[in-house]
C-alpha cells in the first residue's frame, strides 16, 4: 500500500482530511457525489490520497501499523465520550458483526455515524485520548524555538560601556 503522507497522529490526519472534502458523510468512508467523507475516511484520504475507499481490512491494518497507530487505536477509550456503553455486544448490534470490539477506532465510527459529531470534534476527542495513552503528538508551532531578537547597536554599546567601567 502506498502511503502519500505521514502524520504524527490519526487525529491530525482527520483534521487535514476534513479540509480536503468540506462535507461529512455517514455510514460510508466517502460519498463522491456529495464530496464528503466520514471521520475515518477523512483521515485515510489525508494519508493515502486517491483510492482510500478501496482499502481492505489487511491493507488497513498494515497502514495503521506503518504509521505506528495500530496499537493505540486498538485500545479502549478511557471513558465513553458520549455516555454509550462500548462493549462488544453494543458494537456488534450497531455494525452488524460480532468482530467489532471496544476500541478507539470503532469509537470514531460510532461518534461519526450514531451521534453525528463533526469530524473536527471527533479529532479533538481522539487527540485527548492519544494524550492520555502517552501517544504524544507534536504541535509544530509550539515546538518551534522562541526567536530571540538581536540587540540593537545602542544596546550593545551600553552593555560594552557597562563592562568597561
N, C-alpha and C positions, 0 to 999 in steps of 0.2 A: 504494500500500500504506500502510495506516495503522500508524504506529508509536506504541505506547502509552507506552513509556518508553525513555529514553536511558541508556546505561551507559558508563562510562569504558573498558571493555574487554569482550571476549567472555567472558573467564574470570570476570569479575564477574557477567555475565548468567547463566552456567552455575550459579554458586553460588546466585543468587537463585531461578532456575528449579527447582533441585533441591529447594528448600524448598516449592515450590508443589505438587509431587507427590512423596510420600515414597518411592515405589518406582522402581527403574530398569528400563528395558526394553532390548532388544537387537534390532538389525536392523529397527527402525522408529523414527520420531520419537517416537511415543507409542502407548500402548495404554490407551484409556479404560477398558476393562473391568478393568484392573489398577491404574488411577490411577497410571500410570508414564510416564516419558519417558526417552529416551537423553540423552547429554550435549548433543548439538546441539539436540535437542528442548527440553531444559530452558532453554537459552539463548534459543532462538527464542520459547518461550512467555513468558519473562520480558519480552521486548521487545515482542512483537506481541499477546499475550493469546490470546483465543479465535480459532480459525481458523488458528493457526500451522501445523497439519498440512497445510493445503491450499496452502502456498506452493510456487509452481512455480520453475523454475530462474531465469527472468528476474526474478521478484519477489525471490528470494533474493539475487541479485547486487545489485539496487537497494537492498535492505535493508542489506546489508553495506557498500555504498558510502556510503549515507546516514549510517550510524553511523561511517564512517571506518575500517572494519576490513578492507575487501576486500583492500587492498594487502598488509597484513601477514599475513592469513590465507592468502593465496595463496603465501607464501614457504615454502621447505622448512624442516623442523626443523633446528636447529643440530646435533643428534645424535639418533640414534634413542633414544627413551625406553624402548624395550622390547627392543632388540637386533635387531629385524627390519630387513630392507632395505626402505627406502621408495623403490622405483623404480616406473616406470610399469607394467612387466610384472607385478610383485607385486600392485600395487593393482588392475590390470585383472582379474587372476585372482580376487582377493578379492571384488570388487564387480561382476564380470561385464560390464565395459565398458572399452574401451581409452581412454575420455576422461578417466579419473582420472589425476591427476598427484601427485607427491610434494609435499604442502603441509601446512601446519598444520591446515587444515580437514579434510583426509582423515585426518590422523594422529589427530584427535579421534575420528572414526568408527572407525578401526582399534583404538584403545585401548579404546573402548566395546564394540565388537562381537566382536573377536577375543580380547582379553586380559581383558575384563570388569572393567576398572578402574572404581572408583566415579566418579561424576560429580565429586565433590569432589577426588579425586586427579587427575583429568584437568584440572580447573580449576587446581590447584596447578602442574601441569606446564606448562600453557598460559601461566599468569602468568609463570613463569620465562622462557619463550620470548619473551613480549611484552617483558619487560625487556631481554633480550639484543638484540632488534631495535630497541631505543630507543623502543618504544611505551610511554611512561611511564604507569602507572596511578596514580590518586590515592587514597591512603589517607586518607579524610576524618578519621579520628581522629588520625592522626599529623600531619596538616596544620593542625590547629587550633592557634592560638597558645596558649602556656602562660599560664595565668592568674597574674597577679602579685597577691598579697594586698595589700590596703590596709593601711598601717601603723596600728597601734593609737594611741590618743590618747597613751599614755605614751611610745611610741617617738618620736612627733612632738615631744613636749615635751623629751625627752632630746636629740634632734637639734637642736632650736632652741636649747636651752641651750648645747650644744657650739659652735654657730656664734657665739653672743654672748659668748664668753669672751675 
